[in-house]
């Protein structure tokens, strides 16, 4: 079972000096936290929107792991890093949520 994350837990977590805390968001997404409490979202695909696109083209693009935090809950992120422009890496609703 994948644990659900929430911003209260993420913000309260203290990252030790000279370290980075890493949470997996499912799929290719991660959330990183620095010792100075900066939060960075890497490829935060937090929906299953690609499934409909795959269905139209005859491909299985169903999400393989459950969403661990709702896009609307990602408030106070200091930076978003998207490795490339596929919807599973650069999902507009996550970035504007």
C-alpha positions in Angstrom: 0.0 0.0 0.0 1.3 3.5 -0.9 1.1 6.0 1.9 -0.7 9.2 1.3 1.3 12.4 1.8 0.0 15.8 2.9 1.6 19.2 3.1 1.4 19.4 6.9 3.6 16.3 7.2 6.0 17.5 4.4 6.4 21.0 5.9 6.9 19.6 9.4 9.6 17.2 8.4 13.1 18.3 9.2 15.8 17.4 6.8 19.2 17.0 8.5 22.1 19.2 7.4 24.0 18.1 4.3 21.1 15.8 3.3 18.1 15.8 1.1 14.7 14.2 1.9 13.1 12.4 -1.1 9.5 11.4 -1.3 8.2 9.3 -4.3 5.0 10.8 -5.8 4.4 7.7 -8.0 5.2 7.3 -11.6 8.3 9.4 -12.3 7.5 12.1 -9.7 9.5 13.0 -6.6 9.4 15.7 -4.0 12.7 16.9 -2.5 13.2 18.9 0.7 16.4 20.6 1.6 17.8 21.3 5.1 16.6 24.9 4.7 13.0 23.7 4.1 12.9 24.3 0.4 10.5 22.0 -1.4 11.2 21.0 -5.1 8.7 18.9 -7.1 10.3 16.8 -9.9 8.0 15.6 -12.6 4.9 15.8 -10.4 2.3 13.9 -12.5 -0.6 13.7 -10.0 -3.5 12.5 -12.1 -4.5 9.8 -14.6 -5.1 12.2 -17.5 -2.9 10.3 -19.9 -5.2 7.2 -19.7 -7.8 9.0 -21.9 -5.1 9.9 -24.5 -3.9 6.3 -24.6 -7.4 4.9 -24.9 -7.9 7.1 -28.0 -4.8 5.7 -29.6 -5.1 2.1 -28.5 -2.3 2.3 -25.9 -2.4 1.4 -22.2 -1.4 4.7 -20.5 -3.2 4.0 -17.3 -1.4 5.2 -14.2 0.6 2.4 -12.7 0.8 3.6 -9.1 -1.8 5.6 -7.0 -1.5 9.3 -6.6 0.2 10.0 -3.2 -0.9 13.6 -2.9 -3.6 15.6 -4.7 -2.2 18.3 -7.0 -4.4 20.9 -5.2 -2.6 20.1 -2.0 0.9 21.1 -3.4 0.9 24.6 -2.0 4.1 26.4 -1.1 6.4 24.5 -3.5 9.5 26.5 -4.1 10.4 25.1 -7.5 9.0 22.7 -10.1 11.4 20.8 -12.3 10.0 19.0 -15.3 12.4 16.8 -17.3 10.5 17.1 -20.6 7.2 18.1 -22.0 5.2 14.8 -22.0 2.0 15.2 -19.9 3.3 12.6 -17.4 6.2 14.9 -16.6 4.8 18.4 -17.3 1.2 18.3 -16.3 -0.4 21.8 -16.3 -3.0 21.2 -13.7 -0.4 20.1 -11.2 1.7 23.2 -11.9 -1.2 25.6 -11.6 -3.2 23.7 -8.9 
